[in-house]
Amino acid sequence: MTDSLDTATRRHLDAIYGTAPPYLVDGLAALLATAPAVVPAAVPSADEEPAEETAAGMPTAQTSSPAGPVASPRPNRLWDHRDVVLITYGDQLRDDDHPPIEAQRQFLLSRQLQDLIRCVHFLPFCPSTSDDGFSVADYLAVDPQLGGWDDLARMNESFDLMFDLVLNHSSQRHAWFQRFLDGDPDHAEFYVTADPAEDLRDVVRPRSLPLLTAFETATGTRHVWTTFSADQVDLNYANPKVLLAMIETLVQYARRGARIIRLDAIAFLWKQVGTNCIHLRQTHAVVQLMRHVLDRVVPGTLVLTETNVPHPENLSYFGNGRNEAHMVYQFSLPPLLLDAIHSGRTDVLRDWLDSLELPSDQTTFFNFTASHDGIGLRPVEGLLPPERIAALVEIAGRHGGRVGMRTQADGSQSPYELNITYVDAVADRQQVLPSEHARRFLATQAVMLAMRGMPAIYFHSLVGSSNDQKAVQESGIARRINRHKYTRQELDAALDDGDSLQRLVFDGYRQLLDVRCRLPALDPSVPMEVLRDIPGDGMVGFVRRPQADSESAEAGPLTVLANLSGRPRTVARTWLADDVTEDVLSGETLAPAEAIPMQPFQVRWLQPART
């Protein structure tokens, strides 16, 4: 069977291993044989090109990703302006009568959110032993405490789905690791091991924990690589059996309904002693192979890489624009918006926005301000000066947050992330009224929602959650400050209280989403042009201008103006077109010849006057 693999796939394997391993050749040939015989005419097929150099410096095939059918109506292309993702846990919401996944579906539908949110990203829902799901004990099962595959399928009737592939590591309790401990020859090299006497000082560490953990096995003591914790044991992708198993899992997720698959902690995938073990060429080659297989076997599946690293490193996972990720996270955005709100300076945010470029029309950004993790600070290294990063650390502490630290190569400690809800990060609820607090928070969200890319909203941002200090105290886990789990009764009571900050945030967010989904200019394919003449002293602006030959051209441009400072401002007409007078957020019609007034923490989405 080893001659049955096509040349393009074999080239991907050679890029990883030098010579394609027969075991993997046969396994992939069998998997690719299950590809659909015909791709719909409206969906572009994979376009294999001769090998070329990618952004990662590797020879690979150039492929293009097809777009396929999904749960909700959408043109036969990768994305459009109605694409909004909700990030949530499978047990985010509980009631007395349903599994948590079903309880959450009923909540979303009861609040008519299916009209405003297209895709639900369930954070890891498999059986797990730690890290709130990210220590997976069985990749192909749903944790029965959350529900089952049928509950996810029911959710998929109203929403597209996004799943995590936690591929850097598994749980200690996974059957693979148990066989590793038992000395099973088939699993003896399933996990990365190293000699603790080796010099591993150059290895990039995301957390201040031991890199190696000693385990007693049937063949003696072995020191296993544990990048994130002792319970999260790192898989060995130098073993082709591991790679095939994870590619088969990837395909199963897509066939189970995942329109988007998030490659968790992908940057750390490949280990090689003597290197920093991050972003290695083999890691990029694995991403390229996964993209290639999905394009062939489950066309239309989108690949999202999760790399919480400095911005230029993050962008490398676009590859050449056709062969790696469709989307990368905008990890720099959350701290940059937070810096702008608190410093009153938007110069760094403006310059960063102006630097954003996409390598092809098959890529876009995954924009967000909060997630299940903290607000990462590494992504603003080289962007924000150290004193402004230090100010964010100090503000997070004053607002009830925590600071995660990491160990540098020289053994020193540096801030890695801020553990705090984004609502509490933007303002101190003890110092400002709920109306003012909501205004500040929603200003950051209005900027994020209007940027080029696909927006993603963390559940706790949507419902305006506060810091969960009790969860931190009870668990000793700082990240749980931003992971409160609701009962349906508790959440309904909070959102139905007309005077509460949560109600103000939720209603304001719904209004932003309602307007957004009616604006074709916010399609991820529409370019973004930063208004550089606007001063960077609290103001920022950009225009989403559809290309003349695009589907969005008829709608015209959308101009976004944001005052992220605490004082009233005006925007001179010399910076804008005279016909930009209709504010679709406030409903105001502005005088065409006059300067545009901006209240503190106000964002305007402006369109040309209707004729």
Protein Blocks (a to p, Z undefined) as FASTA:
>chain_A
ZZmpcfklmmmmmmmnopacfklmmmmmmmmmmpcfbdcfklccdddddddddfkopacd
dddddddddfbdcddbfbdfklccddddfklpccfkbcfklmmmmmmmmnopmmmpmbdc
dddfbdcfehnhpacfbfkbccfklocfklmmmmmmmpccdddddfkbccfklmklmmmm
nopaklmmmpccddfkbccklpccfbdcdfbdcdddfkbccddddfkbmklccddfkbmk
lmmmmmmmmmmmmmnopabdcdehklmmpgcehiaoiaiaklmmmmmmmmmmmmmmmghi
acdddddddfklmmmmnmnopamcfbdcdfklmmmmmmmmmnopaklmmmmmmmpccfbf
kbccdddfbdfbdcdfklmgokagfklmmmmmmmmmmnopacdddddfkopacdfbdcdd
fklmmpcfklpcfklmmmmmmmmmmmmmmmgcdddddfklmnopacdfklmmmnopaklm
mmcccdfklmmmmmmmmkbmklmmmmmmmmmmmmmmmmmklgfklccdddfkbccehpac
ddddddfkbmklmnopadddddfbfbdcdddfklpcfklmbcfknopacdfkbccdddeh
iacddddddZZ
